[in-house]
Amino acid sequence: AQSVTQLDSQVPVFEEAPVELRCNYSSSVSVYLFWYVQYPNQGLQLLLKYLSGSTLVKGINGFEAEFNKSQTSFHLRKPSVHISDTAEYFCAVISVYNQGGKLIFGQGTELSVKP
Amino acid sequence: DAGVTQSPTHLIKTRGQHVTLRCSPISGHKSVSWYQQVLGQGPQFIFQYYEKEERGRGNFPDRFSARQFPNYSSELNVNALLLGDSALYLCASSSTGANTGELFFGEGSRLTVL
């Protein structure tokens, strides 16, 4: 079984500051990893994903994440945030052996960007 | 192009009633997944269907059921509603049933059980 822990439920930052949203996972098998974003009153949108290869993954809107297998982490970063980045961010994993599309999501981190 | 569409967007039911939620995937997508998102939590997997066959089921009681139609649209049914079923129900589609693919989510159906 897999589980995901997002270490911060809320992250307030000022506009143009850097931000890191932390995600740790637990799994007895190899996993694929994802970050999704949910803007108010909208569905989830994929930011980026790690399947294999380079551990540094670049996504949309200037976000990137680094997969660290030894620390079982997949932290999301952005060097300079904008007001429009205010949203809920979800880290998710899925077993590489799972054919049923069962994404396991974390509890979410609410990013609040202040002017 | 139309994204994933869900209906209804909001609904209110009372305990013991039944509800049907509908989802139309992106054109050409053959896989539909359903997730339940309780306020303040991440989405929880309920079902996945691919080519009209159930591919996966989450840890939900038998009161929850789903099906996929020949046009790849899908319905989620919940019987004997409980207060704890109040949540945002999200439908997601993908072009394949593989777990490496990107999921495209609809805006959800917000169910309130009184």
Interface residues (C-beta under 8 A of the other chain):
Chain A: V4 Y32 Y36 N41 Q42 G43 L44 Q45 L46 K49 L51 F90 A92 I94 S95 V96 N98 Q99 G100 G101 K102 L103 I104 F105 G106 Q107 G108
Chain B: V4 S31 S33 Y35 G40 Q41 G42 P43 Q44 F45 Q48 Y50 R55 G56 R57 G58 L90 A92 S94 G97 A98 N99 T100 E102 L103 F105 G106 E107 G108
